[in-house]
Amino acid sequence: MSTAEWIRHRLKETVREVYVPSGDALPAIPAGGLNRKDLVRLDANENLLFPPPLLSAVLREVVDEVDVRTYPRLEEEGLNEAIADYLNFPTTQIVVSNGSDPLIESCVKAFLRGDEEAISISPTFAMYKIITRNHGFNYVEVPLKEDFSLNVDVFLSEVKANTVLCFLNSPNNPTGNQFPLADVKKIIEAFNGFVVIDEAYVDFAPYSVLDLIKKSENLIVLRTFSKAFGLAGLRIGYSLSNSEVTDALKRVQLPFNVNKVSLTTARKILEHRDVIADVVSLVKSERGKLFRRMAKISGVTPFNSDANFILFKTEKDPEKIYHGLQKKGVLVRRFKSILERGEFLRVTVGLPKMNASFTDSLKELCEE
């Protein structure tokens, strides 16, 4: 076998599952006569209600303060201290990362061995399965009930002796619901391994499991600055766990995995707690308004949400609705199959004007 043949063969062997983000609408722009700036992007669960003037002001401060010629050292320590103060949580039990995805990978690398496997629910955030399988481990999916609730007994019945890692997204993406605390507690207490509760959307939900870390040695909580704090573009996530688990996660991290600009910006954003609280309240308020408007549209069924997005189903062909919205310059997320119930769509809670554009367009498409 020649070197070129060997390389081609090896490249085919390394093809893995990849995360496919929400599709770009560029192909639809020429046909619709739209400019990119005119698009209403409600497809990625970004927090567009966070005030841009504050973000711009903070970034200007960071530019003046940060020396990018040197590696991030004190900046990571500074963000850890800020998070600890914000959550009243020990600094030594926090791991900061370049978004939450590397922390999911760190859990897989730190805690899975040999023929061990991970378990989660379906549908849920795709990266749990993608990362687990790409590292060569089996991944078990347990379907949610038809109402998107957890079937705890069925879930635990799928746990085997070699099932040592559990992922739960609560509130769950894409369904939007936060599972009852009693159900989550039951899984944490019964699971003989590590339980990762991904709380990316927890700021918009009724409760957090953070306090359970004190008495649950197997619990790891993931958080992000991408949702409530409006910093999706800077990629900042962190984990919260007991000290031993924290040390294990740090050992598998690459050095300097978060840049100084992101670390410093996140720290400074946490100084504006009143703004954060106002933004979270505003998202919840707009979510309620959006849900009620959607519920009034004939042929549209929205599902209650504890996050900053709403999953919905349409009587008309969802694919046609999806492309119809796209032609009108409104982008939502498409899920081709959920619990064998066909196709669903998901819309992010945006600015009032964006939400109005979406509901007006959806109404036109569903009633034409």
C-alpha positions in Angstrom: 0.0 0.0 0.0 1.4 3.4 -1.0 1.6 6.3 1.4 -1.2 8.1 -0.5 -3.4 5.0 -0.3 -2.7 4.5 3.4 -3.6 8.2 4.1 -6.9 7.9 2.2 -7.7 4.7 4.1 -6.8 6.2 7.5 -8.9 9.3 6.7 -11.9 7.2 6.0 -11.4 5.4 9.3 -11.4 8.6 11.2 -14.7 9.9 9.9 -16.8 10.5 13.1 -20.2 11.9 14.1 -20.3 15.6 13.9 -22.6 18.3 15.4 -24.6 20.0 12.7 -25.5 23.5 13.8 -28.7 25.2 12.6 -28.5 25.6 8.8 -27.4 28.9 7.4 -30.0 30.7 5.3 -27.6 32.0 2.7 -28.9 29.7 0.0 -32.4 31.2 0.5 -31.2 34.8 0.4 -30.9 35.3 -3.4 -34.3 33.8 -4.0 -35.9 35.9 -1.3 -34.0 39.1 -2.1 -32.9 39.3 1.5 -29.8 40.8 3.0 -28.0 38.9 5.7 -28.6 41.8 8.2 -32.4 41.5 7.6 -32.5 37.9 8.8 -34.4 37.2 12.0 -32.2 34.5 13.6 -34.2 32.6 16.2 -32.5 29.2 15.6 -29.6 28.9 18.0 -31.0 29.8 21.5 -28.8 32.9 21.8 -29.8 35.5 24.3 -30.4 38.5 22.1 -32.1 40.4 24.9 -28.9 41.1 26.7 -28.2 44.9 26.1 -25.5 45.4 23.4 -24.3 48.8 24.9 -23.3 47.1 28.1 -21.5 44.3 26.2 -19.7 46.8 24.1 -18.7 48.9 27.1 -17.3 45.8 28.9 -15.4 44.7 25.8 -13.8 48.2 25.5 -12.7 47.9 29.1 -11.2 44.4 28.4 -9.3 45.7 25.4 -7.7 48.3 27.5 -7.0 46.0 30.4 -5.8 42.7 28.8 -2.3 42.1 27.5 -2.9 39.4 24.9 0.9 38.8 24.5 0.9 36.7 27.6 -0.9 33.4 28.5 -4.0 33.5 30.7 -3.1 32.8 34.3 -4.5 35.2 36.8 -7.6 35.7 34.5 -8.8 32.2 35.1 -8.4 32.5 38.8 -10.2 35.8 38.7 -13.2 34.3 36.9 -13.3 31.4 39.3 -13.5 33.8 42.2 -16.2 35.8 40.5 -18.3 32.6 39.8 -17.7 31.5 43.4 -19.0 34.8 44.7 -21.9 34.9 42.3 -23.1 31.4 43.3 -21.8 31.2 46.9 -19.8 28.1 45.9 -16.2 27.1 46.7 -13.6 28.4 44.3 -11.7 25.2 44.4 -14.7 23.2 43.0 -15.0 25.1 39.8 -13.5 24.2 36.4 -13.7 26.8 33.6 -13.6 25.8 30.0 -14.0 27.0 26.4 -17.8 26.4 26.5 -19.6 23.4 27.9 -18.7 20.9 25.1 -15.1 20.5 26.3 -16.4 19.7 29.8 -18.7 17.0 28.4 -15.6 15.6 26.7 -13.6 15.9 29.9 -16.2 13.8 31.7 -16.0 11.1 29.0 -12.1 11.2 29.1 -11.9 11.2 32.9 -14.6 8.7 33.8 -15.1 6.1 31.0 -12.8 3.1 30.6 -12.7 -0.1 28.5 -16.2 -1.4 27.7 -18.0 1.2 30.0 -20.8 3.2 28.6 -22.8 6.4 29.1 -26.6 6.8 29.3 -28.9 9.7 28.6 -32.4 10.6 27.4 -33.9 11.1 24.0 -34.4 13.7 22.6 -31.7 15.8 24.2 -28.5 17.8 23.4 -26.7 16.0 20.6 -23.2 16.5 21.9 -23.5 13.9 24.7 -23.9 11.1 22.1 -21.5 12.6 19.6 -18.6 13.0 22.1 -19.2 9.7 23.8 -19.3 7.7 20.6 -16.4 9.6 19.0 -14.2 8.4 22.0 -15.2 4.8 21.2 -17.7 4.2 24.0 -21.3 3.0 23.8 -24.1 5.5 24.4 -27.5 4.4 25.6 -30.6 6.5 24.8 -33.8 6.2 26.9 -36.8 7.9 25.3 -38.8 10.4 27.2 -42.5 9.9 27.7 -44.9 11.4 25.1 -45.3 14.5 27.3 -41.5 14.9 27.4 -41.3 13.9 31.1 -38.7 11.5 32.5 -39.7 7.8 33.0 -37.3 7.4 35.9 -38.0 3.6 36.5 -37.5 2.8 32.8 -34.4 5.0 32.7 -32.8 3.2 35.7 -33.8 -0.2 34.4 -31.5 0.5 31.4 -28.5 1.1 33.7 -26.1 -1.9 33.7 -23.0 -2.7 35.7 -20.8 -1.0 33.1 -23.0 2.2 32.8 -20.9 4.6 34.7 -21.7 8.1 33.2 -25.1 9.7 33.0 -26.0 12.9 31.1 -29.2 14.9 31.9 -30.0 18.2 30.3 -32.4 20.0 32.6 -34.1 22.1 31.3 -33.8 19.8 28.3 -33.0 20.9 24.8 -34.9 20.7 22.5 -38.1 20.0 24.6 -37.6 23.0 26.9 -39.0 21.4 30.1 -37.2 21.1 33.4 -37.7 17.7 35.0 -39.2 17.5 38.5 -36.6 17.8 41.1 -37.8 14.6 42.8 -37.1 12.6 39.5 -33.6 14.1 39.1 -32.8 13.4 42.8 -33.9 9.8 42.4 -31.6 9.3 39.5 -28.6 10.9 41.3 -29.2 8.8 44.3 -29.7 5.5 42.5 -27.1 5.8 39.8 -23.9 4.0 40.7 -21.6 6.3 38.7 -21.1 10.0 37.7 -24.2 12.1 37.0 -23.8 15.2 34.8 -26.7 17.6 35.1 -26.3 20.2 32.3 -27.9 23.4 33.5 -27.3 25.6 30.4 -30.8 27.1 30.7 -31.2 27.0 34.4 -31.4 30.7 34.8 -34.8 30.6 33.1 -36.1 27.7 35.1 -37.6 27.1 38.6 -34.7 25.4 40.4 -31.1 24.3 40.3 -29.5 21.1 41.7 -26.4 23.0 42.8 -27.1 22.5 46.5 -27.1 18.7 46.0 -23.4 18.7 45.3 -22.7 18.9 49.1 -24.1 15.5 49.7 -23.8 13.8 46.2 -20.3 12.8 45.5 -21.2 11.7 42.0 -22.8 14.9 40.9 -21.3 17.3 38.3 -23.3 20.4 37.3 -22.5 22.2 34.0 -23.2 25.9 33.4 -22.6 28.3 30.6 -22.3 32.0 29.9 -23.8 31.5 26.4 -27.5 31.8 27.5 -28.5 34.1 30.3 -25.3 36.2 30.1 -25.3 36.8 26.3 -21.7 35.6 25.7 -22.3 32.8 23.2 -19.6 34.2 20.9 -16.9 34.1 23.6 -17.4 30.4 24.5 -17.3 30.2 28.3 -18.6 27.3 30.3 -17.8 25.8 33.7 -18.5 22.8 35.9 -19.3 22.6 39.6 -18.6 19.5 41.6 -16.9 18.2 44.7 -13.1 18.7 45.0 -12.1 15.2 44.0 -14.2 15.3 40.8 -13.0 18.8 40.1 -9.3 17.6 40.3 -10.1 14.7 37.9 -11.6 17.0 35.4 -8.7 19.5 35.6 -6.2 16.7 34.9 -7.7 15.9 31.5 -8.0 19.5 30.4 -5.6 21.1 27.9 -3.5 24.0 29.4 -4.7 27.5 28.7 -7.9 26.3 27.1 -9.8 29.6 27.6 -8.4 32.9 26.2 -7.8 36.0 28.3 -10.4 38.1 26.6 -13.2 35.6 27.3 -12.1 35.1 30.9 -12.0 38.8 31.7 -15.2 39.6 29.9 -17.1 36.9 31.8 -15.7 38.1 35.1 -16.8 41.7 34.3 -20.3 40.7 33.2 -20.8 39.1 36.6 -20.3 42.5 38.2 -23.6 43.6 36.6 -26.0 41.4 38.6 -28.9 43.8 38.4 -28.7 43.7 34.6 -28.5 39.9 34.5 -31.6 39.7 36.7 -33.5 42.1 34.6 -32.5 40.3 31.4 -33.6 36.9 32.8 -37.0 38.4 33.8 -37.4 39.9 30.4 -36.7 36.6 28.7 -39.3 34.9 30.8 -41.8 37.6 30.1 -41.2 37.5 26.3 -41.3 33.7 26.5 -44.8 33.9 28.0 -46.0 36.4 25.4 -44.5 34.4 22.5 -46.1 31.1 23.8 -49.6 32.8 24.0 -49.3 34.2 20.5 -48.3 30.9 19.1 -51.1 29.1 20.9 -53.6 31.3 19.2 -52.4 30.4 15.7 -54.6 27.7 14.1 -52.7 24.5 13.6 -49.8 25.3 15.9 -49.1 23.5 19.2 -46.4 25.1 21.3 -45.0 23.2 24.3 -44.4 24.8 27.7 -40.8 25.8 28.3 -38.5 26.5 31.2 -35.7 27.7 28.8 -35.2 30.6 26.4 -36.8 28.7 23.4 -40.1 27.0 22.6 -40.6 23.7 20.8 -43.7 23.5 18.6 -45.5 21.4 16.1 -47.6 22.4 13.1 -50.5 20.6 11.5 -49.2 21.7 8.1 -46.1 20.0 6.8 -43.3 21.3 9.2 -40.8 21.1 6.4 -42.9 23.6 4.3 -43.3 25.8 7.3 -39.6 25.7 8.0 -38.7 26.7 4.5 -41.5 29.2 4.3 -40.2 31.0 7.4 -36.8 30.9 5.9 -38.0 32.6 2.7 -39.5 35.3 4.8 -36.1 35.8 6.5 -37.0 34.0 9.8 -34.8 31.2 10.9 -35.9 28.5 13.4 -34.4 25.1 14.2 -35.8 21.9 12.6 -35.9 18.5 14.2 -36.8 15.8 11.7 -38.0 13.2 14.2 -38.8 13.3 17.9 -40.1 10.3 19.8 -41.4 8.9 16.5 -43.9 11.7 16.4 -42.7 13.3 13.3 -41.0 16.6 12.7 -40.9 19.5 15.2 -39.6 23.1 15.1 -38.0 25.2 17.8 -37.9 28.9 18.1 -35.6 31.1 20.3 -37.2 33.8 22.4 -35.9 36.9 20.8 -36.5 40.7 20.9 -40.1 41.7 20.8 -39.9 42.9 17.2 -38.2 39.6 16.2 -40.9 37.5 18.0 -43.6 39.5 16.2 -42.0 38.9 12.8 -41.9 35.2 13.6 -45.5 34.9 14.8 -46.8 37.1 11.9 -44.9 34.9 9.4 -46.0 31.7 11.1 -49.6 32.8 11.1 -49.5 33.6 7.4 -48.0 30.2 6.5 -50.3 28.2 8.7 -53.5 29.9 7.5 -52.8 30.4 3.8 
